[in-house]
Amino acid sequence: MEDEKEEKPVAFDIASLDTQVLLKLFIDILSVKAWQHMGLRVKPGTDKVEKDLGQAKLVIDCVNFLVDKLEPHVKDDEKKNLRSLLADLQINFARLS
């Protein structure tokens, strides 16, 4: 039997990411939170759906701000994807409000 070595997690310095990559990561994280706050995604670790439209609005506004700042620095197809994500969040929020 071979020696089984436990793999240790690799440390990752998030600050080493390029600013644009970091902003895209923030947008992704915030959009997941927006879906959760709208009650359209289960809150991790709870198996519960919790709705808080005030928090959803705050998060969507932050995504909007980040998309506006990032847009001049990305290619057209990425702009389209970012705007599509933002529109999906805004439309779903409006439907639930």
Residue pairs with C-beta under 8 A, 6 or more apart in sequence:
14 22
14 25
17 25
20 70
20 73
20 74
23 66
23 69
23 70
24 70
26 66
27 63
27 66
27 67
27 70
27 82
27 85
30 59
30 62
30 63
30 66
31 59
31 63
31 85
31 89
32 41
33 55
33 59
34 56
34 59
34 60
34 63
34 89
34 93
35 41
35 89
35 92
36 42
36 43
36 50
37 50
37 51
37 52
37 53
37 55
37 56
37 59
38 51
38 53
38 56
38 92
38 93
38 96
39 49
39 50
39 51
39 96
40 49
40 92
41 49
42 48
42 49
43 49
43 50
51 96
53 93
53 96
53 97
56 93
56 96
57 93
60 86
60 89
60 90
60 93
63 85
63 86
63 89
64 86
64 90
67 82
67 83
67 85
67 86
70 82
71 79
71 82
71 83
74 82
